[in-house]
Amino acid sequence: MEMLLGVIVVAVCGLLAWAAFRIEPHWCSKDGRRMIARAQHLPEPHKSAPRWNEVRVFVDENTVILRTRGVRATGLRGEYRVVGKSPAPPKKQEIYVLRSDKEVFIRIPRDSRAIKTFEALLNDKS
């Protein structure tokens, strides 16, 4: 009986760990101009895609400002403009292309309040 209880506890812990890695971190302010999302650099040809990193996003007028915590993804930090959107994003998500001196993808859940903000920035690009 103790062996069965131990197996059940390990299985539940494994299931919880798997679920924690699958959950997309996202938070968005009520106005849709501040959020936590995932971003990655545009992959270089013939190289594996870089990892998606958690970023803090601030929208100021027509500029998107990305900030990261720690030193893990410091290359993503900077100010960008929204220049495009993925025509075939993953299920329940939208991917926008941001550009400054480098290009970055930002992934946002489709039901986020930030979608309206990013669509407005995309339509106002001039």
N, C-alpha and C positions, 0 to 999 in steps of 0.2 A: 504494500500500500504506500509506504514511504517513497519507494522508487517511482511509482506512478505520479505521486504528487510532485516529486522533483522534476520529472519529464514535463509535466504540465506547466510548472513555473518557468522552466527554461524555454518552452515553446511560446508562452505568453510574452516573456521578455524579448525573444527574437522577433515576434510579430510587432511589438511596440517599437523596437529599433528600426525595423523595416518601414513602418508607417512614418516614423520621424524623418527618415531620409527621403520619403516620397512627397512630403508636404512642401509645397512651394511657399517660401516666406514672402508675405506681401501685406503691406499696410498702406492705407491711403487716407489723406486728410479729407475733410468734408468738401473742400473746394477742388480737390483733385490736383493740387499743385505741389504737394509734398508726399513722398511715398518711399517705401522700401520695395525693391524689385530685384531682378537678376539681370546681369549684363555680361557680355563677353566681347572681346575684340573680333573684328572680321577675320575669319581664318585665312591664312596664307595658302596659295595654291600648293598642292602636293604635301601638305602638312596636316597633322591631326588637328581637329577643332579644339580651341582652348576651352577651359572649364567655364561654366557659368558661375559668376561670383555675385554675392549679395552686395547691393549698392544702395546708398541713400540718394534720392533724386529730389531736386528742387527745381521748379519751373519759375523763371523770372522773365516776364515779358515774352520774348520769342527765343529765349535761351534755356537749355536744359543743363543743369549743373549736376555732375555726378561726384559723389564722395564715397570713400570706402573706409572701413574700419581696419586699423592695423596696417601691415605692410604687404599683405597678401596680393592685392590687386591694385597697387598704386598706379599702374599704367592706365587704368580706366578713369582716374580722376581728371576732371577738366570741365570745360564749357563746350556744349555741342548745339547743333541745330538739327531738327528733325527733317530728314530729306527723303524718307521713303518708308514703305510698309511691306511686309512679306505678303505675297499673293496667296501663299498656301501655308499658313502658320499651323503649329501643332493644335490638337484638339483643346478647346476651352482656353486658348491663349492667343495673344496678338504679339507680333514681333515688329518693332520699329527700328529703322536704321538712323543712327545719329552720326553726324560728321563734324569734325573740326580739322585738325592736322592728321587725325586718324579716324577710322570708322569703327563704330561700336554698335552691336545689336542690344536692344533692351527688350526683355520679355515681361509682359504684363497679362494677368488674367483677364479674360474677355468680359467678365462682369464687374471689373474695377471702375471706380469713379474717374480714374486717370485716363481712361480711353477717350472721353470727351475732350480733355485737355490736349492729348496728343493728336487727335484728329484735327482740332482747331489749329495747332501748330503746323501740322502737315498741310492743311489747306491754305494757310497764310504764308507759306514759303514763297519768297519773291526775290 
